């Protein structure tokens, strides 16, 4: 992969793996130091993460540091999720799965752009700072999870629910990443209002099944995270909020696509649905 990645992509990959190495520190404490206390192993892993951040800060210039520190953080979150899943009580295991899914999603967002459209790559491509609403939604899901874990711990222990949530997340994320790679240089996290010379209308592959596969994938990944957490309240809120977000996003995006491609896009709309339920997109009335 390193041979096809731009410099920023390689940097992120090395630092993501560096963050994941905290898991090796955790297990190495037991294998080489014969340390049995989980809290000592956690402390050693935290010490490693702090040291890694210091090295990154010293080693890289400010721009590269913004990439490296985010990638290392996500690698560490993934490792922490594995530890939570393996070492905590049953009612907390799903949060470990969730943390792993979140880390994978956000890192592969950056990696996907690094592969398919590196010209648009920036630290924002991790979409960790997607929006205030996104951060509030995540925080709300954590609050619900831990409140319900305290008062109704049994609802967090149904493994079939975990499995259903994980499968939906993996399916949604896989669809989104395939869409990114299929669109290649035409894919961007930001709606483009100006057509560039290389901008083409992509209608093959997954775009032959639905007009907005990346949004479809993200929608189902989003609600899949709440199934994984067994959050009934946030499941409903996420479904409604995500649908509204993508409804408005598709409407805005299709206005620009109609301006870019005209009749060609109108014909494409007639052949292929948006992919999301009850979302028609922007239509030119006859």
C-alpha positions as CSV (number, residue, x, y, z in Angstrom):
1,X,0.0,0.0,0.0
2,X,2.9,2.3,0.8
3,X,3.8,2.5,-2.9
4,X,0.4,3.9,-3.9
5,X,0.0,6.3,-1.0
6,X,1.1,9.9,-1.0
7,X,3.4,11.1,1.7
8,X,0.6,12.2,4.0
9,X,-1.1,8.8,3.6
10,X,2.1,7.0,4.5
11,X,2.6,9.3,7.5
12,X,-0.9,8.6,8.8
13,X,-0.5,4.9,8.4
14,X,2.7,4.7,10.3
15,X,1.3,6.8,13.1
16,X,-2.0,4.9,13.2
17,X,0.0,1.7,13.6
18,X,2.2,3.4,16.1
19,X,-0.9,4.2,18.2
20,X,-2.1,0.6,17.8
21,X,1.3,-0.5,19.2
22,X,-0.1,0.5,22.6
23,X,-1.8,-2.9,22.5
24,X,1.5,-4.6,22.2
25,X,2.7,-2.6,25.3
26,X,-0.3,-3.8,27.2
27,X,0.3,-7.4,26.4
28,X,4.1,-7.1,26.6
29,X,3.7,-6.1,30.2
30,X,2.3,-9.5,31.0
31,X,4.6,-11.5,28.7
32,X,8.0,-9.8,29.5
33,X,7.5,-8.1,32.8
34,X,5.1,-10.8,34.2
35,X,2.8,-8.0,35.3
36,X,-0.6,-9.2,36.2
37,X,-2.3,-6.0,37.3
38,X,-4.5,-4.7,34.6
39,X,-4.1,-1.1,35.9
40,X,-0.3,-1.3,35.7
41,X,-0.7,-2.5,32.1
42,X,-3.0,0.4,31.4
43,X,-0.6,2.8,33.0
44,X,2.3,1.5,30.8
45,X,0.1,1.9,27.7
46,X,-0.9,5.4,28.6
47,X,2.8,6.2,29.2
48,X,3.6,4.8,25.8
49,X,0.9,7.0,24.2
50,X,2.2,10.1,25.9
51,X,5.8,9.3,24.8
52,X,4.6,8.7,21.3
53,X,2.9,12.1,21.2
54,X,6.0,13.8,22.5
55,X,8.1,12.2,19.7
56,X,5.5,13.2,17.1
57,X,5.6,16.7,18.4
58,X,9.4,16.9,18.2
59,X,9.8,15.0,14.9
60,X,7.2,16.7,12.7
61,X,6.5,20.2,11.4
62,X,3.1,21.8,12.5
63,X,1.3,20.6,9.3
64,X,2.5,17.0,9.5
65,X,2.0,17.0,13.3
66,X,-1.8,17.6,12.8
67,X,-1.9,14.5,10.6
68,X,0.3,12.3,12.8
69,X,-1.3,13.2,16.1
70,X,-4.8,12.4,14.8
71,X,-3.7,9.1,13.3
72,X,-1.9,8.0,16.5
73,X,-4.9,8.9,18.6
74,X,-7.2,6.8,16.4
75,X,-4.8,3.9,16.5
76,X,-4.8,4.2,20.3
77,X,-8.6,4.4,20.5
78,X,-8.8,1.2,18.5
79,X,-6.4,-0.6,20.9
80,X,-8.3,0.7,23.9
81,X,-11.5,-0.6,22.4
82,X,-10.0,-4.1,22.1
83,X,-8.9,-4.0,25.7
84,X,-12.3,-2.8,26.9
85,X,-13.9,-5.7,25.0
86,X,-11.6,-8.3,26.3
87,X,-11.2,-7.3,29.9
88,X,-14.4,-5.6,31.1
89,X,-17.7,-7.0,32.4
90,X,-20.3,-8.0,29.8
91,X,-22.3,-4.8,30.0
92,X,-19.3,-2.7,28.9
93,X,-18.0,-4.9,26.1
94,X,-20.2,-3.3,23.4
95,X,-18.6,0.0,24.2
96,X,-15.2,-1.5,23.3
97,X,-16.6,-2.7,20.0
98,X,-18.1,0.7,19.4
99,X,-14.7,2.4,20.1
100,X,-13.0,0.1,17.6
101,X,-15.6,0.8,14.9
102,X,-15.3,4.6,15.4
103,X,-11.5,4.5,15.2
104,X,-11.6,2.4,12.0
105,X,-14.2,4.6,10.4
106,X,-12.5,7.9,11.0
107,X,-9.0,6.6,10.1
108,X,-10.2,4.9,6.9
109,X,-11.9,8.2,5.9
110,X,-8.5,9.8,5.8
111,X,-6.9,6.8,4.2
112,X,-9.6,6.6,1.5
113,X,-9.1,10.2,0.5
114,X,-5.3,9.6,0.5
115,X,-5.8,6.8,-2.0
116,X,-8.5,8.2,-4.3
117,X,-8.1,12.0,-4.2
118,X,-5.0,13.1,-2.4
119,X,-5.3,16.6,-3.9
120,X,-8.1,17.3,-1.4
121,X,-6.4,15.7,1.6
122,X,-6.1,17.7,4.8
123,X,-6.3,17.0,8.6
124,X,-10.0,17.6,8.3
125,X,-10.2,14.5,6.1
126,X,-10.3,12.4,9.4
127,X,-13.7,14.2,9.9
128,X,-13.1,14.1,13.6
129,X,-14.3,17.7,13.7
130,X,-17.1,17.1,11.2
131,X,-19.5,19.5,13.0
132,X,-20.7,20.6,16.4
133,X,-23.9,18.5,15.8
134,X,-21.8,15.4,15.1
135,X,-19.9,15.9,18.3
136,X,-23.1,16.5,20.3
137,X,-24.7,13.4,18.8
138,X,-21.7,11.2,19.8
139,X,-21.7,12.7,23.4
140,X,-25.4,12.0,23.7
141,X,-24.9,8.4,22.7
142,X,-22.2,8.0,25.4
143,X,-24.5,9.5,28.0
144,X,-27.3,7.2,27.1
145,X,-25.0,4.2,27.1
146,X,-23.6,4.8,30.5
147,X,-26.9,5.8,32.1
148,X,-28.6,2.7,30.8
149,X,-25.6,0.6,31.8
150,X,-25.9,1.8,35.4
151,X,-29.7,1.3,35.6
152,X,-30.4,-1.4,33.1
153,X,-27.1,-3.3,32.6
154,X,-28.8,-6.4,31.2
155,X,-29.9,-4.7,28.0
156,X,-26.2,-4.1,27.1
157,X,-25.3,-7.8,27.2
158,X,-27.3,-9.2,24.3
159,X,-24.7,-10.5,21.9
160,X,-27.0,-10.8,19.0
161,X,-27.6,-7.1,19.2
162,X,-23.8,-6.5,19.1
163,X,-23.5,-8.7,16.1
164,X,-26.4,-7.1,14.2
165,X,-24.9,-3.6,14.9
166,X,-21.4,-4.6,13.9
167,X,-22.6,-6.2,10.7
168,X,-24.6,-3.1,9.8
169,X,-21.6,-0.9,10.5
170,X,-19.2,-3.0,8.5
171,X,-21.7,-3.2,5.6
172,X,-22.3,0.6,5.6
173,X,-18.6,1.4,5.9
174,X,-17.6,-1.0,3.2
175,X,-20.2,0.5,0.8
176,X,-18.9,4.0,1.6
177,X,-15.3,3.1,1.0
178,X,-16.1,1.3,-2.2
179,X,-18.0,4.4,-3.3
180,X,-15.0,6.6,-2.5
181,X,-12.6,4.5,-4.5
182,X,-15.0,4.1,-7.4
183,X,-15.5,7.8,-7.6
184,X,-11.7,8.3,-7.2
185,X,-10.7,11.9,-8.0
186,X,-14.4,12.9,-8.2
187,X,-14.9,12.2,-4.5
188,X,-14.6,14.9,-1.9
189,X,-15.8,15.4,1.7
190,X,-16.9,18.9,0.7
191,X,-19.7,19.6,-1.9
192,X,-18.1,21.1,-4.9
193,X,-19.7,24.2,-6.3
194,X,-17.3,24.7,-9.2
195,X,-16.7,22.1,-11.9
196,X,-13.1,21.3,-12.6
197,X,-11.8,19.9,-15.9
198,X,-11.3,16.4,-14.5
199,X,-14.7,16.3,-12.9
200,X,-16.8,13.5,-14.4
201,X,-20.2,12.0,-13.7
202,X,-19.6,8.5,-12.2
203,X,-22.4,6.1,-13.0
204,X,-20.6,2.7,-13.0
205,X,-20.0,0.2,-10.1
206,X,-22.0,1.0,-7.0
207,X,-23.1,4.2,-8.6
208,X,-25.1,2.1,-11.0
209,X,-27.1,0.8,-8.0
210,X,-27.7,4.1,-6.2
211,X,-26.8,7.7,-6.9
212,X,-25.3,8.4,-3.4
213,X,-23.7,5.2,-2.1
214,X,-21.3,7.0,0.2
215,X,-24.2,8.7,2.0
216,X,-26.1,5.4,2.1
217,X,-23.1,3.7,3.7
218,X,-22.6,6.5,6.2
219,X,-26.4,6.5,7.1
220,X,-26.4,2.8,7.9
221,X,-23.1,2.9,9.7
222,X,-24.4,5.7,11.9
223,X,-27.5,3.8,13.0
224,X,-25.4,0.6,13.3
225,X,-23.3,2.2,16.0
226,X,-26.4,2.7,18.1
227,X,-27.5,-0.8,17.6
228,X,-24.0,-1.9,18.7
229,X,-24.4,0.2,21.9
230,X,-28.0,-1.0,22.3
231,X,-29.1,2.6,22.6
232,X,-32.8,2.6,21.8
233,X,-33.3,6.4,22.3
234,X,-30.3,7.4,20.2
235,X,-31.1,4.8,17.6
236,X,-34.3,6.7,16.9
237,X,-32.7,10.1,17.1
238,X,-29.7,9.1,14.9
239,X,-32.1,7.6,12.3
240,X,-34.1,10.8,12.1
241,X,-31.2,13.2,12.3
242,X,-29.1,11.3,9.8
243,X,-32.0,11.1,7.4
244,X,-32.6,14.8,7.7
245,X,-28.9,15.6,7.2
246,X,-28.5,13.5,4.1
247,X,-31.8,14.7,2.7
248,X,-30.5,18.3,2.8
249,X,-27.0,17.3,1.7
250,X,-28.3,15.4,-1.3
251,X,-30.6,18.2,-2.3
252,X,-27.8,20.7,-2.2
253,X,-25.4,18.4,-4.0
254,X,-27.8,17.5,-6.8
255,X,-28.4,21.1,-7.6
256,X,-24.7,21.5,-8.3
257,X,-24.6,18.2,-10.3
258,X,-27.5,19.3,-12.4
259,X,-25.6,22.6,-13.1
260,X,-22.5,20.6,-14.0
261,X,-24.0,17.8,-16.1
262,X,-27.4,19.0,-17.1
263,X,-29.5,16.5,-19.2
264,X,-26.9,13.7,-18.5
265,X,-27.7,13.9,-14.8
266,X,-31.4,14.1,-15.3
267,X,-31.3,10.9,-17.3
268,X,-29.2,9.3,-14.5
269,X,-31.8,10.4,-11.9
270,X,-34.5,8.7,-13.9
271,X,-32.5,5.4,-14.0
272,X,-31.1,5.2,-10.5
273,X,-32.6,6.0,-7.1
274,X,-30.8,8.0,-4.4
275,X,-30.4,4.9,-2.3
276,X,-31.9,6.3,0.8
277,X,-35.6,5.8,1.7
278,X,-38.0,8.6,0.8
279,X,-35.2,10.8,-0.5
280,X,-35.8,11.8,-4.2
281,X,-33.1,14.5,-4.4
282,X,-33.5,17.6,-6.4
283,X,-35.7,17.2,-9.5
284,X,-36.2,19.5,-12.4
285,X,-39.9,19.7,-13.0
286,X,-41.0,19.4,-16.6
